[in-house]
């Protein structure tokens, strides 16, 4: 069968989410207009342009952060404030770079940020209240969940706790014959009640007037989907499939469409398209500023290294970088000149005799890492990312830790999520390296400019880490 022309990936925005987006935009327009009319008596063109640019930025940022996807708890309000702050921040950055920020009143910018943030939060609370009042006049649709395990439990909670969704799951259908069965109704506990097995689906649809079915089965149970789908095709039941791919060690997974065909990406670098451009701009601009500001400190460090012990100022070593490509990392030399033991690079340990007096200070304060700003400038490293390990360490740990080499799906960094969590320095136990790898993969799966910024701030607060030696 040829793919149909209808787009596979469709927007599922509700009427209320569209109304919410429109009200947010209207609020910003009213704030800008109100201020201008009170201060100037008319609407100056620069303020019109600012308003349009802010709305465009909001569309992009709010969509990326999923502001109008169904949520109604405190987390959604916090995410809304974050998105609004990020949008205004981008606007101010553009004004600073274009040297147009001086055109606008500081009082206006502060008022826009405060009133816009508070106003949007109040609008979201009000619209949720209106929706809940209207929703009390509508009966929820009974739904059935086919599957068991963590994904099924997750869907059960998310769907039943979501006030924007009319479907309410009354129970689950197990895919294993030996699962316990309870035909007596709904369990009020957090765990869904198992109502039967796959052979009972048609009976349960008729008995409970099921309107929607959600399928969350493991990969080896995929043949069940076709059988259930064709059995229900004449029953006027909505069928939704959530492929249970999460038992795999996913790397930046996503869902795409290619010429009408669904593509589920299980592993992909997050640095593609605009993400790569944003990451590159972040690295180049900030590393250049850092080199300018820190150049006196780096000169003093270079002089101290030279005077303390014979040998070069800088230490260069091959490391594995983005997508497995090797590069040479730069550091201030902190050890005496020595030959590796039988070609193996030994990790630095506490009270390591190879470390010089100056080197001990440089390592404890992380000043020895500053030359890596040149690696960032040439594109082989990033300010934030998984720390690049010695090639011999990669060869050792890749045999002992699952998905260890997946750390290379993004640029290596001077600092990273693992480092700010304390997983740095010597790894005496395998478990320490496993936690470091888990943090690195978590960073890859959740990468954003905002995450990079928070890691850089946390890095400054943890510079004098006791594990740095």
N, C-alpha and C positions, 0 to 999 in steps of 0.2 A: 504494500500500500504506500502510495506517495504521500509525503507530508502535506497537510492542508495549508492554504494560504493564510488562515487565521493565525495571528501571533499566539505562540504557546504561552509565553510569560505575560500575563495580564495584570493590570493594576486591580487590586481588590479594595480600594478605598471606599469606605462607607460614605453615605450622605453627610453624616455628622462630621466626619473627618474633613470633608471638603468645606463644610460650613466653618469649621474651626480654623482652617487655613485662611479662608476668606476674611474671617473676623480679625485674625492676627494682622493680616495685611492692612485691613481698614483701620485698625488701631494705630499702626505706625503712620499711615497717611494722615490721620486726624491729629496726631501729636505734632508732626512736622507743620501741618497747615495752621494748627492753633497757635504754635509758638510764633510763626512768621507773621500771622495777622496781628497778634498782640504786640510784637516788637517793631515790625516794619509797616504794618497796615496793608501789606500785599505779599505775594509769594515770589521771592527772588529766584531766578533761574538756577543758581548754584545749589540751592536747597532742594529744588525739584530733582536735579540730577542726583544729589546725595540720596534722596528718598528712593529713587528708582534703583540706584546701585545697591542700596541696603536690601531692598526687596528681592533683587536678583540673588544676592549673597545668601539671604535667608532661605530661598527656594533650594539652593544647592546644599547648604549646611543642614537644614532641617530634614531634607530627604536623606542625606548620608547618615544622620543620627537616628532616623526613624521616628521623628517627633509625632507624626500623625498616624503611626501604627497603633493599634489598639492597646492602650494601657491607661490606667486610671489611679495608680498609687503614688506614693511619695517619690519613688524612683523616677517616674515620668516627669514630675515637676522639677526635680533636680536636673534631669537631662535637658528639660526645656531651658532652664537658666543657663546651663552650660552652652547650649546651642546659641542662645541669644548673646551671651558674652563672647563666644567665638565669632559670631557674625559681626558684632560691633568692632571687635578687635581687628578683623580683616579689613573692615572699612577704614579704621584709623590708620592701619599700616599702609593701605593704598594711598590715603591722603598724605601720609608722611613721605612716601616714596615719590609721589607726584608733586610734592611741595605745594599742595592746595589746602592743607589743614588749617592754615592761618586765616583762610577766608571765613571760616565758620566760628560762631560764638562758642566759647568754652562752656558758658552757662547752658547753651542749647544741647551740646553733646552730653553733658552730665544729665540734664533733664531727660533727654531721649533715652539714655541707657537705663536710668532708674524707672521712669514712668513706663517705658516699653516693657521692661522685665516684669514689674509688678502687674501691669495691665494684662499681659498675656497669661500670667499665672491665674489671675482672677477670672479671666475669660474661660480658661480651660476648666476651672472648678465650676463655674456657672453652667457651662454647656454640659458638663457631666451630670450636674444636678437635673437639668432639663431632660436629658436623655433618660436618666433613671426614672423620672416621673412618668415619661411617656411609655417607658418600657414596662411599667407595672400593668399597663392595659393589654400587653401582648403576652401570649403564652410562649414559653420556651419550646423549641423543637427537640424531641428526643433524639439522641445520637448514640451510636454504638462504636466502640473502639476495638479493632481486631489487632491483637498482638499482645505481647508481654515483655517485661524487661524495663530497663531504665527509660528508653525513649517513649514507650507506652505510658509509663507513670508520669513522665514529664508532660506529654500532650494532655493527659487527663487533667492535671492540675491547671495548666495554662488555659485550656479551653473553658473549664468550669469556673475558673476564677476571673474570667475576662467578661466584664459587664457589657462590652460592645458586641459580643457574639451571642446570637440567639440559640445556638446549639448547646445543649447540655448533655454530657455523656452519662448515661444511666449505668453503665458497666462495660466490661470488656469481654471479648471472646478470645480464649486461649488457643494457640496454635499447637499445643501439645495435648495429647489425649489424656495424660495422667494429671492434668491440672485440676485443682479442686473446683467444684461447681456449686453455685448457690442460685437457685431459681426463685428465691423469695423476694428479690427486690434490690433496693439501692443501699449501699453501705455508706453511712454518714462520715466514716473515717477518711483520711487523706488517700489511702490506697483504694484503687477502684475494685469493685466487687466483680469477680469472675462469674459470668452468667451462663457460660457454656463453652463449647469448642466450635471449630469451624463448621462442623456438620449441623449445628443448631442455628446458623445465621438466619436462614429463611424463616424459621419458626419465631425467632426473637424479633425480626422485623415486623411480622404480623401481630405478635402479641403486644408489643410496646409501641406500635405505630412509629417506627423509626423513620426519620426524615433524612438523616445523614449518617454516613459510615466513614470512619477514619481508619486507614490501614497502616500499621506500623510493625512490619515484620522483618526478621533478619534476612540477610542476602540469600541464604539457602532456602528460604521459604517463598521466594518470588513467584513460583508457579501457582501459589494459592491465589494471587491477585487476579490472574486471568479467569480462573474458575469462578471466583466471587463476583467479579465484574459482570460477566455474562449472565450469571444467575440473577443479578439485581437490575439488569438493564431495563427490564419491563416493569419494575416496581416503583418507579418515580422516587428513587432514593438518590441523593447526592453522594458520590463516592470520591473520597480524597485519599491520596496516597502520600505517605511520608516515608520515603526509603530509609531504612535503618542502616545507615552507613557509618554510624558513630562508634561501632566496635573497632573500626580501623583507626590508625594514628593519622588523622587528617592534618594536612598542612595548608592553611589558608583556603579552605574549601568554599565553593560557591556554586550557584546554579545559573546557567546561561542558556541562550537560544542561538542555534546556528542553522539558518535557513529553515526554520520551523521545527527543528529537531532539538529535544531537550539535551543539554550537556551538563552533567553533574561533575564538576571539577573536584577531585579528591586531593590533589596536591598541586600547588602553584605558588610561585613567588608573588608577594604582594606588590613588588616594584614593577608595575606595568602601567603604561599610559600616563595619566595625570599624576598617579601616585609616585612614579619614578621622577617626574619633573619636580613635584613638590619636595620630595626627599632630597633631590640634588640641589635645589635652591636653598633649602634649609641648611644643608651641609656646607655648601660653598660660602654662603654669606656669613654664617655664624663662625665657621672655622677661620675665615679671613679676619673677622673682627677679633677673635680670640688671639690669633697670632700677633696682631698689632698691639693689643692690650698686654699680652703676656711676654712680649719680646724681651723686655729688660730682665724678667725672671729667668727666661730661658738662656739668656747670655750669661747670667751669673751661674746657673746650673752647669753650663758647658765649661765655664772656667774652673769651677770646683772639681768637676770630673777630671779635667786635664791635669790639675795640680795634685790630685789625691793619689793617682796611680798611673803607671805607664800604660799606653794603649790609646785607641781612638776615642773620641768624644761620644760618637753614636754607635749603637749596636743594631745591626741589621740581621734579620733572620727570615727564611722563607716560611710563610703561613698559607693556609688554605682560605680563600675568600669566597666571594659571591659565586654561586653555581659551580663550586669546586675549582675555580681558577686560582692558581697560586700567585702570590705577590710577596714582596719583601716589606716587613714591618719595621718601623723606625722607633727606637727608644734611646734615651740617654743611657750609656753604659753604666751599669751598677755593680758589675762583678769584675774580678780580676780576670785577665786573659787565661783561658784554660781550654783543654781539649775535651770534647764530650766523651763520656765513657762508652766505648764500643759503638759509637754512632748514635747512642740514645741520649736524648735531651732530658736531663733530670730537672724536675720542678724545684724551684727555690723553696727552702724550708726555713723554719725559725732558727735563728742563730747559725745560718748557713755560712761556713767559713769563706766561701767564694765571694761573698758580698763585701764591698769596700765600705769604709766609714761614711763617705759621701753617698754611696749607693744605698745604704740602709735608710738614710734620711729621705733620699729621693723616692724610694719605693714606698716608704710609710706615708708620705704626703702625696703620692701618685704623680709627682713632678716628672718622674722618669717616662711617663706616658705622653707628655706634651708634644714631642716630635711627631707623634702620629697625626697631628693636625695637618702635616704635609701629606700623609696618606689620604686624609679626607679631601684635601684640595685636589689631588690627582685622581680621585674617584675610586681608589681601591678599598677605602674604608668609609665608614659613616661615623658621625658623632655618637649615635646610639645604635646598638645592635649586639648580637652575640659576640663575645670576646673570641678572637681567633686563636686557636690552640696550635702548638707545635705540630708539625706533620706527623712525627712519630707518635704523639699522643692521640691524634686522630686515628691512626692505624690500630692502636691498642684498644681504645674505647669503642670504636665502631664495631668491634667483634663482641663486645660485652654489653652494649646498651642499644636497645631498639631505637631506630630513627635518629641515632646520634648524628649522622651526617646530614640530616634534614636541617640542621642549624645553618647550613650554607645556602638556604633558599632566600636569604636576604643578605645585604652587605654586613660584614663584621663591623663592630663598633668599638670606640674608645671606652664606652661604658654601656651598660645594658641592664635589663630587668633583673637578671640573676645577680649582678654585682650589687645593686641597691638593696637586694634582699639578703645580702651577706654571704652569697655563694661565690666567694672570690679567694684568691690565694691558693695555697696548697690543698689538694684533695687527697687526704690520707685514705678515706674510705670510698668505695664505689658508690655508696648511697649519696655522698656529697656531689659527685659528678652527675648522678641521675637527677638530682634536684636542680642542678645548674641547667642541664639539658631541658628539663621540663619547663623551666622558666623561659629559656630561649624560644622553645616552640610556642609557648603561650604568647610571647611577644610577637612572633611572626603571625600568629592567627588573629591577633588583635591590634596590629600595627595602625597607628594614626599619628599625625603631627602632634596632636594633643598628648598622646602617650609619650612621644619623644620628649616633649617639653617637661612633663612631670618627672620623667626619669632623670633629665638633666638637673632639675631643681633638687631632687632627692640625692643625686650624686654629690652635689656641693655640700650637702648636709652630712654625708658619710665619707668624706675624703680621708679622715684620719681613722680608718678602720683597723681594728686590731689584727685582722687577717692579712693585712698588706705587709709583706716582708720579703 
